[in-house]
Amino acid sequence: MNTDTKLKGDIAEQAVIYNALKKGWGVLKPIGDRLPYDLVLDIDGSLI
């Protein structure tokens, strides 16, 4: 993966976090990068 692709992914992830927080949703972010997901959203008690 080149640096440009990584940067675009980082920006997109932060945009999702920003928009989720604006909606009042909880955001769970795992430590490290060995899990098959980057974020979990808590929307009204449901983890998505």
Buried (B, 14 or more C-beta within 10 A) or exposed (E): EEEEEEEEEEEEEEEEBEEBEEEEBEEEEEEEEEEEEBEEBEEEEEEE
